[in-house]
Amino acid sequence: MSAALKNPVPNPSPELTARATGLRRHALNLAQCSNAERRQALLAMAESLNKQRELILAANQADLELAAKNELASALEARLKLDEAKLDGAIAGVRQLAQLADPLGCRQMHRELDSGLILERISVPLGVVGVIFEARPDAVIQIAALAIRSGNGAILKGGSEASGSCIAIMQALQAGLENSMVHPDVLTLLTSREESLSLLKLDGLVDLIIPRGSNELVRFIQDNTRIPVLGHADGICHLYIDKNIDLDEAVAITLDSKIQYPAACNALETLLVHKDVAAAFLAAAVPALTAAGVELRGDSEAQLHGVLLAAEEMDWCTEYLDLILAIKVVNDLESAINHIQRYGSRHTDAICSSDLDAAEQFLAKVDSAGVYHNCSTRFADGFRYGFGAEVGISTQTMPPRGPVGLEGLVTYRYRLRGTGQVVKTYSSGAASFSHKDLPL
């Protein structure tokens, strides 16, 4: 465990409390901004990021060089890297988010309780979200954009390994907001460990904490704050290769799920293969995975089909975030589902099968945030779902679940408009409720 997570959580400093208080005030003002004003703010942020791309990329390069000296774990280093393509994707996500429907002011319920007594349920912002993440500098862009679009203030804390990148990005975002109706201080970046720990004690000023990082980080936050926490601790994703498959398609999906970006939480960690197709599938998949640099660890059956290393019990419940893959040969569909139920993290699990009945059983029985048929686990992403971006992925059963975009950053408020009604009238039986639903 890191030194930061061993220390007791300190009380917030007066300076941090003042910043959070000011940010909450600006968040209340943001909540009153129109849809057009919040859209314009996002476009200004995207333009500023584009203008300052050289400064951002240079800061990231400096972070990468320091990380190399400090021998940062390969998975974290992959997340830390922000190249032209990744920055372009993040900027495109901000612009896409600006075009999405306004999540605020949506009437979800419209009901006449009695004549002249009308109830509405209206979507509103949460208030202030605090997001703590490791390495990922592009997360600053995604979270800030989602916060502004949904009318929320945001306090962000990136890992120390990404500090230069995060500072450069935040400066660009706030510079963009200076050209909008949204106050730049509705976003703030924490830069010290003490501040990030103190954030956990800002209940009353922060409405939701979203951790994006290791199991250790998430568990620590959950155990040390009274603020609601949204997130996932592990991303142990499975792909089950059924006995009826298109072999080339199944191999392609396996490769993409594992090697397209192995440091992501939606990358494949365990491959389950039906015994009837194990010989043919592994004959094609093992050389392809090995050529891509993947270390394969298999059970005794998988080793009979070319997997060189033996898998241990811990391999079935390990999130590698690296070019390592555990492979198990199973007897049937039910065995695969049972394995996922025992070892899975309820993140994303997929089946490759040309048998539609088997696929439907898998989709119905696997209780994960994302359950896929004949496609890569890497599609578990807010941008790919059309959310514009995501603040994180939630594996809890209660909503929001899966990639959390705008809908996860809004709540609702009941508004009741009357004409002088009092409860006594209804309690005495002098009046009765109609409970008539009206058009939304």
Secondary structure, 3 states (H helix, E strand, C coil): CCHHHHCCCCCCCHHHHHHHHHHHHHHHHHHCCCHHHHHHHHHHHHHHHHHCHHHHHHHHHHHHHHHHHCCCCHHHHHHHCCCHHHHHHHHHHHHHHHHCCCCCCCEEEEEEEECCEEEEEEEEECCEEEEEECCCCHHHHHHHHHHHHCCCEEEEECCHHHHHHHHHHHHHHHHHHCCCCCCHHHEEEECCHHHHHHHCCCECCECEEEEECCHHHHHHHHHCCCCCECCCCCCCEEEEECCCCCHHHHHHHHHHHHHCCCCCCCCEEEEEEECCCHHHHHHHHHHHHHHCCCEEEECHHHHCCCCCEECCHHHHHCCCCCCEEEEEEECCHHHHHHHHHHHCCCCEEEEECCCHHHHHHHHHHCCCCEEEECCCHHHCCCCCCCCCCCCEEECCCCCCCEEECHHHHEEEEEEEECCCCCHHHHHCCCCCCCCEECCC
